Amino acid sequence: MGPVLPSGWAPIAAVHHLALDVERWWFHAIVANDPNAWNYFDMNPGGARSVPDSLDVAALYDAECAKSDAVLESVDVANAPEAWPTFLSETATHAGQLDVVRELIDGHQHLVLN
């Protein structure tokens, strides 16, 4: 799927961002306190970093999620992280963004009532 928004953003970019800047960076830099992981973070995921055509983004995301799970298994989650960034959005925000873009693409609205 190509760009959907006027900025040139495409849904695949959100999954790529979640893999690298949420799963890889968040769990390694913040949860595992790995100072080298700060090099992973991209402050402009929608524009600066492109997604290579040959990249299997779903596989990358799955692999990064598995690494995040391993980090969670190896740390004491009762201890507070040494760093806590205040400039990040959560995965739920991006899921909502993807839902809006999906509606732009197919015109359908999906409402879940509890």
N, C-alpha and C positions, 0 to 999 in steps of 0.2 A: 504494500500500500504506500503510495506516494504521499507527499505533503497534503495536509488537510486544512491547516490554519494559514492565514496570511503571512505569518512569520516563517513559513516553510516547515513547521514542525509536523512530524508524522508519528503515528502511534508507536512504531517500532523504536523511535527515539526514547519514548517513556520507559519501555522495557529495558533498553540498553542502559539508561540512566539508573533505573532501579537496581540493575545487576551491579554496576560499578560504583555508583555514588551512594547507594543505600546499603545493599548487602555487603559488598566488598569493603567499602570505606567505613560505614557506620559500625559494623560488627568488629572489624579489626582495629580501627583507630580508637573508637570510643569504648566498646565493651572489652576488647582484649588489651587496650592501651598500647598498641603497637605504633611507635612514633613514625615508622616508615610508611604506614598506611595513610598518613596525611597526604602523601604524594598522589594518591588515587583520586582525590576529590576534585571535581570540576565545578566551579562556581557558575558556569554558564552551560548547563547540559543541553539546552535546546539549540544552541547555535555553534559553540566552539568545537565540540567533538562530533565528528560525523560517524555514522554507522557504516562500516564497510559492507558492500553488497554480498561478499562471500561469508560474512559472519552469521552463524546460527545463533541468533540472539536468545531464543528460547532455551537452547542448550547452555549458553553462557549463564543465563539467569538461574537455571536449575543447578548448575555447578556452584555458583556463588551462594545460593541458598543452602546447599549441602555444607559448604565451608562455614557459613554462619552458624548452622546447627552444631558443627564441631566446636566452634568458638564457645557457644553457649554451654556445651557439655564440659568445657575445660576451665571455666571461670566460676568463681563464687559470685553468683548474682546478688547476694546479700550486700556485697561491697559496692559503694557508689563509684562511678567512673571518675577518673582523675580530671577529665575534661568533659564539658557538656556544652556543645555548640547551641547557640540560640537562634541560628539563622537557617534552620532546615525545615523542610516540609516532610510530612510523614507519608508512608506508602498509601494510606487511605486517600490522601489528597490527590495523588497521581491516579489512583483507581477511579476517582470521580472525574478527573480530567479525561481519562480514557473513555468513560461512559458518555461524556458530552460529545467527544469526537465521534464515537460510534453512532450516536444519534445524528450527527451531521452527515455521516456517511449513508446510513440506511433509513433515516427518518423515523425510526421506531422509538417509542418511549417505553421503558421497562420500569414498572413500579412494584416494589416489594412491600407488602403490608404484613405486619405481624399481628 
